[in-house]
């Protein structure tokens, strides 16, 4: 576990694995770097992985009272890549992390070998849109008993069919270390992250990524980044490959890691082969 001082913030990061292709993994709103544990467990034996806490969450700091920007977080990611001694790497981003990954590739193209964009969008506002379903679920994550709030949060990341037979309380406690908090409570920084996401739109720039090996993955039942947004994103990046995971939801890297990990590994191998 290490810290990097960069632009008045301290960024917590971890390196996993000591051989293979270098891979940077970027998390989304309200999630610490340990949210990639299922990928670390599945990929570290054959890849060098860099995970980190975005500024203001987990063990990373952020200036109090100041707004966040996707551009800042992309620059943080670039600084971490440089700090660990990598000239370039494959980049995997989930949700907001996928938007950060896009900005990283646009701003620091020489640092990025390939992009794997999971459950994400080109226009940040699409991921924080106020549909009746999202308003209702969001309210339920903030009211009621702790068990009720945990259940509502699980409905954002897991498919209903999965939850129908799951012990939701046990699952919530199992996932808490990956998110860095009790699922009944969201970290204060999450709202600032969501606002940064809402403001960011790189859709008109994505054609510049022509030639960048890109994989876009959506989950069939994702309420935050439905597959239609994944298809739009893939269409905006010339040559991007689109994959939809059936019977999955926003937390697909966690609840379907057995499928996601080989998909990512195969994509990185093909990107390496060129």
Buried (B, 14 or more C-beta within 10 A) or exposed (E): EEBBEBEEBBBBBBBBBEEBBBBBBBBBBBBBBBBBBBBBEBBBEEBBBBBBBBBBBBBBBBEEEEEBBBBBBBBBBBBBBBBBEBEBBBBBBBBBBBBBBBBBBBBBEEBBBBBBBBBBBBBBEBBBEEEEEBEEBBEBBEEBEEEBBBBBBBBBBBBEEBBEEBEBEEBBEEBBEBBBBBBBBBBEBBEBBBBBBBBBBBBEBBEBBEEBBBBBBBBBBBBBBBBEBBBBBBEBBBEBBBBBBEEBBBBBBBBBBEBBBEBBBEBBEEBEEE
